[in-house]
Amino acid sequence: MKFMPVIEQYWTAGASRNLLVAFAVTILVVYALVFYPGAMGFDVAYQWWQSRGGETTNIHGIGMTWFWQLENLITTGPGLLFVLQLMLLLTGAVLIADCLPVRQVWKLFFLLGTIGAPVCFVQFSAVGSDTMLTAALCCALGMLVVAAHAARASAVLIALSVLLIFFALLLRKNALFAVFPLLVYAIHITRKSRSTSSNLRSSIALGIALVALMQIGSWMLESHVDRRVAIFPATAMWDLAAMSIDANEVLLPPSTYGPGMTVDDLRQALVPYANTTLFEKTHAGMRQPFFDPNDPMNDKIRDAWIASIVRFPKYYLAHRWQVTRFLFGSKPAEWPRELVYYADEYHYRDNPNVNGNATKLHQWFVGLFETLRSTWALAAYPYLVVALAALALAWRRRQLLGAQAALVACASGLLYAMPLPLISPSAELRYLGWTCLSSILGIVLALSSFYSGSKKLEAHADNCNGPRSGSIRRSRYSVDSG
């Protein structure tokens, strides 16, 4: 097969690349010793139950449930998915590191940074669709960076990256925003059109068409679940309950709650960090929010939601701003730790029991997570600052390949986070895993573009698609003029 020589040439290009792979494997083994088989929260345990024969739904992305079904053929529990997450993450990091125009020691530090950044380190200790998405997109970006730096874009790498991108789209409902910049980048590389704005515009247009086709494909696959439900009412009812408290008037449609509902009942049940307590703790009782798509209740909730926002825009914005502050910021220590990290194996219905990691080293790290979980170290906003800085730096060097990859990484992460202030049903940190990691990838790629543009690298300027040449190859760091 034609692509085999390309792969063989890449992986045998030099000892420095082998060192990166060996270092990444070491990181994987050490991390797995501390956290294997990976913690498992309610959502993941529920998806596992679905994969074992329970009623499937579209409440979560179907990609994780399907992956569980494959995993069930081999072993029991989250261990295999935990290892796969790490493999995808570190594969992407190795691919990017190998294309950085820096000394080997800095590449090794970069590998440590991808898993060692506080939010990433904590999030990857658990199995979940959010961490799987983060890992898949990191691997896809790594493949595209290699393809962009090669003398001839590798069709196999681009094809594999697109498959990973589609997989990510099946994992999370809002992944559409994250995958779009990566698809545009893949098309841009394939067309070899990095130098003209007109070709960039056409790549964006093709990217819109491709992501639309992928989204339609995702919906078609999702239609095969056992029970389809509407997702929007869960967040809309939470918004309505929060506005009701400020307005001192029950704004929820009467058919959504039981007799005797009052504002005080809503007040005692509602918390600022998640919508789940609304459906669990009211004395009058609330209807569960996942209705059949054709149920008239969906229209009633939507109409009440719109009418309440029109009447009380200040209360709506105050509620969503509160959610946003806690989503991107640190969480108070008295709030549940699951907003930041998982440490246990949640047991759901008849799922087999899973023995968690009971080593002393694991217990020590969980204690560290607990110490840090209410501090800025495990907040997302510092990563937003890094992403914006990376965008500013990369834009100045946007004619260089490293800067272009930085722009793509940061745009993907920021677009992924963009709708969360309006749609997020809780303030869980896991929703921002890709945003945090992409900022790290982006700032490193942006800084590397300055380094490659200002230094006469020789031993470290070999092309990603072949052995070292002894002199700098401008095509690796800059855009072809033709």
DOZALUM-910031 format. One record per atom (N, C-alpha, C): x, y, z. Coordinates in steps of 0.05 Angstrom, whole numbers, padded with zeros to 5 digits, always signed. Layout:
N
XYZ...
***
This chain:
482
+00017-00024+00000+00000+00000+00000+00017+00025+00000+00008+00046-00015+00025+00069-00019+00031+00084+00007+00013+00084+00026+00017+00100+00050+00037+00087+00069+00042+00061+00067+00060+00048+00085+00088+00059+00085+00100+00066+00062+00127+00078+00063+00127+00105+00077+00105+00120+00075+00104+00146+00089+00105+00142+00119+00089+00123+00129+00088+00118+00158+00115+00107+00167+00126+00088+00152+00152+00076+00159+00174+00097+00160+00174+00115+00140+00194+00136+00139+00192+00155+00163+00166+00161+00170+00163+00180+00192+00173+00168+00218+00165+00144+00224+00172+00132+00250+00201+00123+00252+00215+00122+00230+00243+00114+00231+00262+00137+00224+00253+00161+00227+00268+00184+00217+00292+00191+00235+00293+00182+00260+00316+00189+00276+00312+00181+00305+00335+00181+00319+00334+00173+00348+00319+00193+00365+00318+00218+00357+00304+00238+00373+00274+00232+00374+00263+00223+00352+00235+00215+00351+00230+00191+00369+00248+00172+00368+00245+00148+00385+00246+00155+00414+00262+00175+00421+00263+00184+00449+00236+00196+00457+00224+00212+00440+00198+00223+00446+00177+00201+00451+00177+00181+00434+00158+00159+00437+00163+00144+00463+00189+00139+00469+00195+00125+00494+00187+00141+00519+00191+00167+00517+00184+00185+00540+00153+00185+00543+00139+00186+00521+00109+00186+00523+00099+00160+00534+00111+00137+00526+00103+00112+00537+00109+00111+00567+00131+00122+00576+00137+00123+00604+00116+00139+00620+00109+00162+00608+00088+00179+00621+00062+00163+00623+00055+00149+00602+00030+00133+00602+00031+00112+00624+00053+00098+00626+00055+00076+00645+00054+00087+00674+00068+00108+00679+00069+00120+00706+00041+00130+00714+00028+00145+00695+00002+00156+00701-00018+00134+00705-00017+00112+00689-00035+00090+00692-00031+00076+00719-00006+00074+00728-00002+00061+00754-00016+00076+00776-00017+00102+00773-00029+00119+00794-00060+00119+00792-00071+00118+00768-00100+00123+00765-00116+00100+00752-00103+00080+00741-00118+00058+00729-00136+00045+00749-00161+00038+00742-00173+00037+00715-00188+00063+00707-00183+00084+00722-00196+00110+00717-00222+00112+00732-00227+00135+00744-00252+00140+00759-00275+00141+00740-00299+00136+00750-00323+00135+00733-00347+00148+00748-00356+00170+00736-00379+00184+00747-00406+00173+00738-00428+00186+00745-00454+00176+00739-00459+00174+00709-00452+00195+00694-00458+00195+00665-00444+00172+00651-00419+00167+00659-00404+00145+00646-00415+00118+00654-00422+00115+00679-00434+00090+00688-00461+00084+00674-00476+00106+00670-00501+00103+00656-00497+00095+00627-00477+00106+00613-00470+00099+00586-00461+00070+00585-00446+00061+00605-00437+00034+00606-00461+00015+00608-00480+00022+00625-00504+00006+00629-00519+00004+00602-00521+00026+00587-00534+00026+00561-00520+00007+00542-00493+00007+00543-00478-00010+00524-00481-00039+00531-00488-00045+00556-00491-00073+00565-00519-00084+00560-00537-00068+00546-00563-00078+00540-00585-00061+00551-00579-00040+00566-00599-00022+00576-00611-00005+00554-00632+00009+00560-00646+00026+00540-00627+00049+00532-00621+00051+00507-00604+00072+00497-00620+00097+00492-00607+00120+00497-00620+00146+00492-00600+00165+00479-00610+00188+00470-00593+00208+00459-00587+00231+00479-00590+00225+00505-00584+00245+00525-00555+00253+00524-00538+00232+00520-00509+00236+00517-00502+00229+00488-00478+00238+00480-00469+00230+00453-00467+00199+00451-00475+00189+00428-00476+00160+00425-00448+00147+00421-00428+00164+00415-00402+00153+00409-00390+00138+00432-00394+00148+00457-00382+00135+00480-00397+00108+00486-00423+00108+00482-00438+00083+00486-00428+00061+00467-00424+00069+00442-00414+00049+00422-00386+00040+00429-00370+00058+00439-00343+00050+00447-00344+00031+00470-00362+00035+00488-00366+00017+00511-00374-00011+00500-00391-00012+00479-00399-00038+00468-00375-00053+00457-00357-00039+00444-00333-00052+00434-00315-00061+00457-00313-00044+00477-00297-00051+00500-00307-00075+00515-00334-00078+00516-00347-00101+00530-00339-00128+00517-00332-00127+00491-00324-00152+00477-00296-00161+00487-00281-00143+00499-00253-00150+00506-00250-00153+00536-00261-00134+00551-00257-00135+00580-00280-00122+00594-00279-00120+00620-00301-00108+00636-00290-00084+00651-00306-00063+00652-00297-00039+00666-00285-00018+00648-00277+00004+00660-00268+00027+00644-00238+00026+00637-00224+00006+00646-00194+00006+00643-00184+00010+00615-00196-00005+00596-00187-00003+00568-00192+00025+00556-00215+00036+00562-00221+00063+00552-00202+00084+00565-00195+00079+00590-00177+00097+00604-00149+00097+00590-00139+00074+00583-00114+00072+00570-00115+00084+00542-00137+00079+00528-00141+00090+00501-00141+00121+00501-00154+00132+00521-00153+00162+00524-00125+00172+00525-00109+00159+00542-00081+00168+00546-00065+00164+00520-00070+00142+00506-00055+00137+00482-00061+00158+00460-00087+00165+00457-00094+00185+00438-00082+00212+00445-00083+00219+00471-00072+00245+00480-00042+00246+00475-00028+00226+00483+00001+00227+00481+00011+00223+00452-00005+00208+00436+00002+00206+00408+00001+00234+00394-00021+00249+00400-00022+00276+00389+00000+00293+00399+00007+00291+00424+00028+00307+00436+00055+00301+00423+00060+00275+00418+00086+00267+00406+00088+00277+00377+00066+00275+00362+00066+00285+00335+00071+00315+00334+00059+00330+00352+00064+00359+00352+00092+00365+00361+00101+00351+00383+00128+00356+00393+00149+00351+00373+00146+00331+00357+00166+00324+00337+00169+00345+00315+00148+00362+00312+00149+00383+00291+00158+00410+00303+00162+00411+00329+00171+00436+00341+00200+00442+00335+00207+00466+00327+00234+00473+00319+00251+00481+00344+00251+00464+00364+00265+00470+00389+00282+00446+00397+00299+00450+00417+00316+00428+00426+00300+00406+00439+00312+00382+00440+00298+00359+00449+00287+00361+00477+00302+00375+00494+00293+00377+00522+00267+00392+00524+00264+00412+00507+00239+00428+00508+00215+00411+00497+00221+00393+00478+00200+00375+00469+00191+00357+00491+00209+00347+00507+00202+00330+00529+00186+00345+00550+00193+00370+00555+00177+00386+00574+00149+00391+00563+00147+00394+00536+00121+00397+00524+00104+00373+00529+00115+00349+00525+00100+00324+00530+00090+00323+00559+00107+00331+00578+00099+00332+00606+00076+00352+00610+00078+00374+00595+00058+00395+00599+00030+00388+00589+00029+00370+00569+00002+00363+00559-00014+00347+00580+00000+00331+00595-00014+00315+00615-00010+00327+00643+00011+00343+00646+00018+00354+00673+00004+00380+00680-00007+00394+00660-00022+00418+00667-00044+00411+00686-00049+00426+00708-00067+00417+00729-00094+00407+00720-00108+00423+00703-00135+00414+00695-00133+00388+00679-00114+00386+00661-00111+00362+00644-00104+00338+00662-00086+00342+00681-00077+00321+00698-00100+00309+00714-00117+00327+00724-00140+00319+00740-00161+00305+00723-00168+00318+00700-00189+00308+00683-00183+00280+00672-00159+00274+00665-00152+00249+00652-00150+00226+00672-00154+00232+00698-00155+00211+00718-00181+00196+00717-00201+00206+00702-00227+00194+00700-00233+00187+00671-00251+00168+00667-00260+00161+00640-00286+00177+00634-00289+00187+00610-00313+00201+00603-00312+00211+00574-00336+00219+00565-00338+00229+00537-00322+00255+00534-00320+00271+00555-00306+00297+00553-00276+00292+00550-00265+00274+00566-00236+00269+00564-00230+00253+00538-00248+00236+00529-00244+00222+00504-00244+00242+00481-00262+00261+00482-00262+00282+00461-00236+00298+00461-00227+00305+00485-00202+00320+00487-00179+00305+00474-00178+00279+00481-00156+00262+00471-00158+00259+00440-00182+00254+00430-00186+00250+00402-00178+00275+00386-00187+00298+00395-00180+00323+00381-00150+00330+00383-00137+00323+00405-00108+00327+00407-00094+00310+00387-00102+00285+00384-00090+00267+00365-00095+00276+00336-00120+00285+00331-00126+00295+00304-00109+00319+00297-00106+00337+00316-00090+00361+00312-00061+00353+00306-00051+00334+00321-00023+00325+00317-00019+00314+00289-00038+00299+00280-00036+00288+00252-00036+00310+00232-00053+00330+00236-00055+00352+00217-00030+00369+00217-00018+00373+00240+00007+00388+00242+00029+00374+00226+00031+00347+00229+00051+00332+00214+00046+00334+00184+00021+00331+00177+00014+00333+00148+00020+00361+00137+00016+00381+00153+00021+00409+00143+00051+00414+00140+00068+00402+00157+00096+00406+00156+00111+00389+00135+00097+00368+00126+00110+00350+00107+00112+00363+00080+00132+00353+00064+00136+00364+00038+00111+00359+00020+00099+00336+00024+00073+00330+00011+00054+00321+00033+00031+00333+00034+00012+00326+00054+00004+00297+00052+00006+00283+00075+00000+00254+00075-00031+00250+00076-00041+00237+00055-00070+00233+00053-00080+00215+00076-00063+00195+00084-00072+00177+00105-00075+00191+00131-00056+00209+00137-00057+00224+00163-00082+00242+00163-00087+00255+00141-00110+00273+00140-00136+00257+00142-00137+00234+00129-00161+00217+00131-00165+00207+00159-00144+00199+00173-00146+00190+00201-00155+00212+00219-00145+00236+00214-00153+00259+00231-00182+00265+00227-00192+00263+00202-00221+00269+00197-00238+00248+00211-00229+00223+00212-00244+00202+00226-00245+00208+00256-00223+00217+00267-00223+00224+00295-00241+00248+00301-00241+00267+00282-00258+00290+00285-00288+00282+00285-00295+00263+00267-00323+00254+00267-00329+00239+00292-00310+00223+00302-00314+00209+00328-00319+00229+00350-00304+00251+00350-00308+00272+00371-00336+00284+00369-00346+00286+00344-00373+00297+00340-00394+00279+00352-00388+00253+00353-00407+00234+00364-00406+00233+00394-00386+00245+00406-00382+00243+00435-00397+00265+00451-00398+00289+00440-00410+00311+00455-00429+00327+00437-00451+00337+00448-00471+00351+00433-00460+00377+00421-00443+00391+00435-00432+00416+00426-00405+00414+00412-00397+00389+00405-00371+00386+00392-00369+00399+00365-00392+00405+00353-00393+00418+00327-00375+00443+00327-00375+00458+00348-00360+00483+00349-00330+00477+00350-00322+00455+00363-00294+00449+00366-00282+00437+00341-00298+00421+00326-00287+00407+00303-00285+00425+00278-00300+00446+00277-00301+00462+00252-00274+00473+00245-00258+00487+00263-00232+00497+00255-00213+00474+00246-00215+00451+00258-00198+00429+00250-00205+00419+00222-00230+00418+00216-00238+00410+00189-00229+00430+00168-00231+00455+00174-00221+00476+00155-00191+00473+00151-00177+00468+00173-00148+00464+00172-00141+00440+00154-00156+00418+00158-00151+00394+00142-00155+00399+00112-00177+00413+00106-00182+00420+00078-00160+00439+00067-00152+00458+00083-00132+00477+00075-00105+00463+00069-00098+00443+00085-00074+00428+00080-00076+00412+00055-00098+00399+00051-00103+00382+00028-00101+00398+00002-00111+00422+00003-00112+00439-00021-00085+00453-00026-00067+00451-00007-00041+00465-00009-00046+00495-00016-00064+00507-00001-00071+00535-00007-00067+00553+00017-00044+00552+00029-00040+00567+00053-00032+00596+00049-00029+00604+00024-00018+00631+00019-00037+00652+00011-00061+00645+00002-00080+00665-00008-00105+00665+00007-00115+00690+00012-00140+00692+00028-00164+00681+00013-00164+00683-00014-00187+00672-00029-00189+00642-00025-00166+00628-00026-00167+00599-00022-00174+00593+00007-00167+00609+00026-00175+00605+00053-00205+00607+00056-00217+00627+00042-00246+00630+00043-00260+00606+00032-00249+00595+00010-00261+00571-00002-00258+00547+00017-00235+00546+00031-00232+00524+00050-00252+00526+00073-00258+00550+00082-00278+00554+00102-00305+00546+00092-00311+00553+00067-00337+00546+00056-00340+00515+00054-00318+00502+00045-00319+00473+00044-00320+00461+00072-00307+00474+00091-00309+00464+00119-00337+00466+00130-00351+00487+00123-00379+00490+00132-00396+00467+00120-00392+00462+00095-00407+00440+00082-00400+00413+00094-00374+00408+00099-00366+00382+00110-00377+00379+00139-00375+00400+00155-00384+00397+00183-00414+00394+00184-00428+00406+00164-00457+00402+00163-00464+00373+00156-00449+00362+00137-00454+00334+00130-00448+00315+00153-00427+00321+00167-00420+00305+00191-00442+00307+00212-00452+00331+00216-00473+00335+00236-00499+00320+00228-00505+00321+00203-00529+00306+00193-00524+00276+00197-00500+00267+00191-00493+00238+00195-00496+00231+00224-00487+00249+00242-00489+00243+00271-00518+00241+00279-00535+00259+00269-00564+00258+00276-00576+00232+00266-00568+00224+00241-00580+00199+00230-00572+00175+00247-00547+00174+00256-00538+00152+00272-00552+00153+00300-00555+00177+00310-00568+00180+00336-00597+00171+00336-00610+00172+00312-00638+00165+00310-00643+00135+00315-00622+00119+00317-00625+00090+00321-00625+00082+00350-00624+00101+00368-00625+00094+00397-00653+00085+00404-00656+00072+00427-00682+00060+00434-00702+00082+00441-00693+00104+00453-00712+00125+00461-00699+00152+00456-00711+00167+00437-00702+00194+00431-00717+00214+00449-00702+00234+00459-00715+00254+00476-00705+00281+00468-00719+00302+00477-00711+00330+00473-00692+00337+00496-00670+00350+00489-00649+00357+00509-00654+00385+00521-00665+00403+00505-00667+00431+00513-00682+00436+00539-00705+00422+00544-00720+00429+00568-00705+00427+00594-00685+00410+00596-00670+00407+00621-00657+00433+00630-00645+00447+00611-00633+00473+00617-00653+00495+00619-00673+00494+00601-00694+00515+00602-00709+00516+00628-00715+00492+00639-00730+00491+00664-00713+00502+00687-00687+00497+00686-00669+00507+00706-00668+00538+00705-00666+00548+00681-00667+00577+00677-00693+00589+00688-00715+00576+00682-00741+00586+00691-00743+00586+00721-00733+00565+00734-00733+00564+00763-00717+00586+00775-00693+00591+00764-00676+00612+00775-00689+00640+00771-00701+00644+00748-00715+00670+00744-00739+00672+00762-00752+00650+00768-00776+00651+00785-00769+00661+00813-00746+00653+00823-00737+00661+00850-00732+00691+00850-00719+00702+00830-00714+00731+00829-00739+00747+00824-00758+00736+00808-00782+00750+00802-00804+00746+00823-00798+00727+00842-00818+00720+00863-00844+00711+00851-00842+00695+00830-00865+00685+00815-00858+00659+00801-00874+00639+00804-00868+00613+00791-00873+00616+00761-00851+00615+00745-00853+00620+00716-00853+00594+00700-00849+00572+00713-00851+00546+00700-00879+00539+00692-00883+00526+00669-00910+00518+00661-00922+00500+00683-00948+00503+00690-00960+00488+00711-00958+00457+00707-00958+00448+00683-00957+00420+00677-00929+00407+00683-00909+00424+00690-00883+00413+00695-00878+00406+00724-00896+00414+00742-00892+00410+00770-00918+00400+00784-00915+00390+00808-00938+00379+00823-00953+00401+00838-00975+00394+00851-00991+00413+00866-00976+00425+00889-00982+00451+00894-00970+00464+00917-00942+00476+00912-00934+00478+00887-00907+00490+00881-00907+00520+00888-00886+00528+00902-00883+00556+00910-00854+00565+00903-00850+00591+00905-00824+00602+00900-00805+00592+00922-00815+00591+00947-00798+00581+00969-00789+00552+00964-00807+00536+00953-00800+00508+00947-00778+00507+00926-00780+00524+00906-00759+00525+00886-00733+00535+00898-00735+00555+00916-00711+00566+00928-00695+00546+00944-00709+00529+00960-00696+00510+00976-00684+00487+00960-00695+00482+00936-00685+00460+00919-00663+00468+00900-00661+00494+00893-00643+00502+00872-00615+00508+00883-00595+00500+00868-00567+00506+00874-00555+00520+00850-00535+00537+00854-00524+00552+00831-00505+00537+00813-00499+00512+00819-00478+00498+00804-00488+00475+00787-00514+00467+00789-00524+00445+00773-00554+00445+00772-00566+00434+00751-00595+00434+00748-00608+00409+00761-00592+00390+00769-00603+00364+00778-00620+00366+00803-00613+00384+00822-00628+00385+00847-00656+00395+00842-00660+00411+00821-00687+00420+00815-00707+00397+00811-00697+00375+00799-00714+00352+00793-00714+00331+00815-00698+00336+00836-00696+00317+00858-00706+00326+00885-00706+00352+00890-00710+00362+00918-00734+00380+00922-00750+00385+00902-00774+00401+00907-00795+00384+00922-00809+00396+00941-00829+00382+00955-00854+00377+00938-00860+00395+00920-00883+00391+00902-00878+00371+00880-00852+00367+00874-00845+00348+00853-00843+00362+00826-00823+00353+00810-00819+00364+00783-00820+00340+00764-00831+00345+00741-00830+00325+00719-00801+00323+00709-00792+00299+00703-00766+00296+00691-00765+00310+00664-00742+00323+00657-00742+00342+00635-00739+00329+00607-00735+00303+00605-00729+00291+00579-00754+00279+00567-00768+00295+00551-00793+00287+00538-00788+00277+00510-00808+00263+00500-00807+00254+00472-00806+00280+00454-00790+00279+00432-00788+00303+00416-00815+00314+00406-00835+00297+00404-00862+00306+00394-00881+00313+00417-00872+00312+00441-00889+00318+00464-00894+00349+00464-00920+00357+00466-00926+00386+00467-00913+00400+00491-00904+00385+00511-00891+00398+00534-00866+00413+00525-00853+00404+00505-00829+00418+00496-00836+00447+00487-00858+00449+00473-00866+00476+00463-00874+00494+00487-00888+00482+00506-00896+00498+00529-00872+00509+00545-00852+00492+00548-00828+00500+00563-00813+00521+00547-00810+00517+00521-00796+00536+00504-00811+00563+00504-00837+00563+00502-00852+00588+00501-00850+00603+00528-00851+00588+00550-00849+00600+00576-00821+00611+00581-00801+00597+00570-00773+00606+00573-00769+00632+00558-00778+00634+00533-00775+00658+00517-00791+00681+00530-00815+00676+00538-00832+00697+00550-00819+00708+00576-00808+00690+00592-00795+00699+00617-00770+00715+00612-00754+00707+00592-00730+00723+00585-00738+00750+00575-00759+00752+00559-00768+00778+00550-00778+00796+00573-00792+00784+00592-00802+00799+00615-00780+00806+00635-00761+00787+00639-00741+00791+00660-00713+00785+00649-00704+00800+00629-00678+00795+00618-00655+00798+00638-00659+00816+00657-00638+00820+00677-00635+00795+00694-00657+00782+00702-00655+00758+00719-00643+00735+00703-00650+00733+00678-00639+00711+00662-00608+00714+00659-00600+00739+00652-00571+00744+00649-00556+00740+00675-00568+00748+00697-00555+00744+00723-00551+00715+00729-00571+00699+00723-00569+00670+00728-00547+00657+00710-00548+00663+00684-00528+00652+00667-00500+00662+00672-00498+00687+00681-00471+00698+00688-00461+00683+00713-00478+00677+00732-00470+00662+00755-00460+00635+00748-00474+00621+00730-00465+00595+00721-00438+00597+00707-00435+00618+00690-00410+00622+00675-00387+00627+00694-00391+00643+00714-00369+00649+00733-00359+00624+00747-00378+00607+00755-00369+00583+00769-00359+00562+00750-00369+00562+00725-00359+00544+00705-00329+00549+00699-00322+00574+00694-00295+00581+00687-00277+00587+00711-00289+00593+00733-00274+00600+00757-00271+00576+00776-00261+00582+00800-00258+00561+00820-00284+00556+00834-00287+00533+00845-00312+00525+00859-00308+00526+00889-00327+00536+00904-00326+00536+00933-00321+00508+00945-00306+00507+00966-00298+00481+00978-00322+00465+00987-00344+00478+00995-00367+00463+01005-00383+00451+00983-00378+00457+00958-00393+00445+00936-00382+00417+00930-00397+00400+00916-00389+00373+00911-00362+00372+00895-00346+00353+00903-00320+00351+00889-00323+00342+00860-00346+00329+00854-00350+00319+00826-00352+00341+00806-00355+00366+00815-00355+00389+00797-00327+00392+00785-00307+00382+00799-00279+00385+00790-00266+00359+00782-00270+00338+00798-00257+00312+00793-00274+00290+00804-00269+00266+00794-00281+00241+00804-00259+00224+00817-00265+00211+00839-00245+00195+00852-00255+00166+00856-00280+00161+00851-00292+00134+00856-00303+00122+00830-00313+00098+00833-00326+00083+00812-00356+00083+00818-00372+00099+00803-00401+00100+00808-00414+00074+00799-00430+00062+00817-00444+00038+00810-00473+00044+00802-00480+00036+00777-00507+00041+00767-00521+00015+00761-00544+00010+00774-00561-00013+00770-00545-00039+00771-00547-00055+00749-00534-00081+00749-00507-00082+00736-00494-00058+00734-00466-00058+00724-00448-00075+00742-00429-00089+00731-00410-00103+00749-00395-00084+00767-00388-00093+00790-00372-00077+00808-00344-00073+00797-00334-00049+00799-00307-00042+00790-00290-00034+00813-00267-00047+00816-00249-00040+00838-00232-00017+00829-00233+00005+00844-00217+00029+00837-00188+00026+00846-00172+00045+00839-00144+00045+00846-00142+00051+00876-00130+00033+00891-00128+00035+00920-00099+00039+00930-00081+00046+00911-00053+00050+00919-00050+00075+00936-00029+00076+00952-00024+00099+00969-00018+00124+00951-00005+00120+00928+00002+00142+00911-00024+00154+00900-00043+00137+00893-00069+00147+00883-00083+00163+00905-00083+00153+00929-00096+00167+00951-00082+00194+00956-00056+00195+00953-00042+00220+00957-00050+00241+00936-00052+00232+00911-00060+00251+00890-00089+00260+00893-00106+00242+00901-00134+00250+00907-00135+00271+00929-00118+00267+00949-00116+00288+00970-00106+00314+00959-00088+00313+00940-00078+00338+00928-00100+00351+00912-00115+00335+00897-00138+00346+00881-00157+00360+00900-00163+00348+00923-00181+00359+00942-00171+00386+00953-00145+00387+00957-00133+00412+00967-00135+00435+00947-00132+00427+00921-00130+00448+00900-00157+00454+00887-00178+00438+00892-00202+00440+00876-00217+00467+00879-00213+00481+00901-00226+00507+00904-00207+00530+00899-00185+00525+00886-00165+00546+00880-00165+00551+00850-00150+00572+00843-00148+00580+00814-00133+00559+00798-00117+00541+00812-00102+00521+00798-00120+00502+00783-00144+00498+00792-00163+00480+00779-00187+00496+00768-00181+00520+00759-00201+00536+00745-00194+00539+00716-00213+00545+00699-00209+00546+00670-00200+00573+00660-00206+00594+00676-00201+00621+00665-00172+00627+00659-00152+00616+00674-00124+00621+00666-00118+00611+00638-00131+00589+00631-00126+00577+00604-00139+00595+00582-00161+00608+00589-00172+00627+00570-00153+00649+00564-00140+00659+00585-00120+00681+00582-00097+00672+00564-00088+00647+00569-00066+00636+00553-00075+00633+00524-00100+00624+00519-00109+00620+00492-00111+00647+00477-00120+00668+00491-00122+00694+00478-00094+00705+00472-00075+00700+00490-00048+00709+00485-00036+00694+00461-00041+00668+00460-00031+00652+00438-00043+00661+00411-00068+00669+00411-00081+00679+00387-00067+00704+00378-00062+00722+00396-00049+00748+00389-00021+00743+00378-00006+00725+00391+00021+00719+00382+00021+00706+00354+00003+00686+00351+00003+00671+00326-00007+00688+00303-00025+00706+00308-00034+00723+00286-00012+00740+00274+00007+00748+00290+00030+00764+00281+00048+00747+00262+00048+00721+00266+00065+00703+00249+00048+00684+00233+00024+00692+00225+00005+00674+00213+00014+00662+00187+00036+00673+00175+00046+00662+00150+00062+00636+00155+00069+00631+00181+00085+00608+00188+00067+00585+00196+00076+00561+00191+00059+00537+00196+00053+00533+00225+00073+00538+00243+00068+00535+00271+00047+00554+00281+00047+00578+00271+00027+00598+00279+00000+00591+00269-00002+00580+00245-00028+00571+00234-00040+00549+00251-00023+00530+00259-00033+00509+00276-00042+00520+00303-00027+00540+00314-00035+00552+00339-00062+00566+00337-00067+00580+00315-00093+00593+00310-00115+00572+00310-00110+00550+00296-00131+00529+00295-00136+00517+00322-00115+00511+00338-00119+00499+00364-00135+00517+00382-00127+00542+00384-00141+00561+00401-00169+00567+00392-00173+00570+00366-00200+00574+00356-00218+00551+00363-00208+00527+00360-00224+00503+00367-00232+00503+00396-00213+00508+00414-00219+00508+00442-00238+00530+00451-00234+00554+00440-00250+00577+00448-00279+00574+00436-00281+00564+00412-00308+00560+00400-00323+00538+00415-00308+00518+00425-00321+00497+00440-00333+00508+00466-00319+00527+00478-00328+00539+00503-00349+00561+00499-00351+00572+00475-00367+00595+00470-00397+00591+00477-00410+00569+00470-00439+00567+00476-00444+00559+00505-00424+00551+00520-00429+00540+00547-00443+00560+00566-00436+00586+00565-00450+00604+00583-00480+00604+00579-00490+00596+00556-00519+00596+00551-00531+00568+00553-00516+00547+00548-00528+00520+00547-00519+00502+00569-00499+00509+00585-00488+00491+00605-00509+00485+00626-00513+00459+00633-00532+00452+00654-00519+00450+00682-00493+00456+00683-00479+00456+00708-00452+00470+00705-00438+00472+00727-00412+00486+00727-00389+00466+00729-00392+00443+00717-00371+00422+00718-00347+00429+00701-00324+00425+00712-00299+00432+00699-00294+00414+00674-00305+00390+00674-00300+00372+00652-00309+00383+00625-00329+00401+00625-00338+00412+00600-00317+00428+00586-00296+00436+00600-00275+00454+00589-00248+00441+00586-00248+00414+00586-00223+00400+00584-00208+00407+00558-00222+00406+00535-00210+00411+00509-00201+00441+00508-00217+00459+00518-00210+00487+00518-00184+00492+00533-00180+00478+00555-00156+00482+00571-00132+00470+00557-00134+00445+00546-00112+00432+00533-00105+00447+00507-00124+00456+00492-00119+00469+00466-00104+00496+00471-00108+00508+00494-00093+00533+00499-00064+00527+00503-00058+00504+00516-00030+00496+00520-00017+00490+00493-00031+00474+00477-00021+00468+00450-00017+00493+00434-00036+00511+00436-00035+00536+00420-00012+00554+00428-00007+00558+00454+00014+00576+00462+00041+00565+00454+00044+00538+00457+00070+00526+00449+00075+00529+00419+00054+00524+00403+00057+00526+00374+00062+00555+00366+00049+00574+00380+00053+00602+00374+00081+00611+00380+00091+00603+00403+00118+00611+00411+00139+00598+00393+00133+00573+00384+00152+00560+00367+00154+00574+00340+00132+00587+00331+00134+00602+00306+00152+00625+00308+00154+00638+00331+00173+00660+00335+00201+00649+00336+00204+00626+00349+00231+00614+00351+00241+00606+00323+00224+00593+00308+00233+00584+00281+00237+00608+00262+00223+00630+00267+00226+00653+00249+00250+00670+00256+00262+00666+00280+00283+00684+00288+00310+00669+00292+00310+00642+00292+00334+00627+00296+00343+00612+00271+00368+00609+00268+00379+00593+00246+00384+00565+00257+00363+00549+00259+00365+00522+00270+00377+00504+00248+00395+00487+00257+00406+00468+00238+00399+00439+00246+00411+00430+00268+00407+00403+00276+00378+00398+00283+00364+00420+00291+00336+00417+00300+00316+00426+00279+00325+00429+00254+00307+00439+00233+00302+00418+00212+00303+00392+00219+00298+00371+00200+00268+00371+00193+00262+00362+00169+00234+00361+00161+00220+00338+00174+00194+00343+00181+00179+00322+00195+00175+00297+00178+00179+00301+00152+00173+00278+00134+00199+00264+00126+00221+00269+00139+00245+00256+00131+00268+00261+00150+00292+00250+00144+00315+00253+00162+00326+00281+00160+00343+00288+00180+00355+00314+00181+00372+00320+00156+00371+00346+00149+00386+00353+00125+00411+00368+00132+00414+00378+00157+00438+00393+00165+00434+00422+00161+00413+00431+00148+00408+00460+00144+00378+00464+00146+00371+00488+00152+00343+00494+00156+00327+00491+00130+00303+00479+00132+00285+00477+00109+00262+00496+00113+00262+00517+00100+00242+00538+00105+00213+00527+00102+00209+00507+00085+00182+00497+00080+00170+00485+00105+00187+00478+00125+00176+00467+00149+00163+00488+00167+00173+00512+00166+00163+00533+00184+00147+00555+00171+00149+00557+00145+00136+00579+00131+00118+00569+00109+00103+00587+00098+00083+00580+00077+00097+00580+00050+00089+00561+00034+00099+00561+00006+00089+00586-00008+00106+00598-00024+00098+00623-00038+00082+00617-00062+00083+00592-00073+00069+00586-00097+00042+00573-00092
***
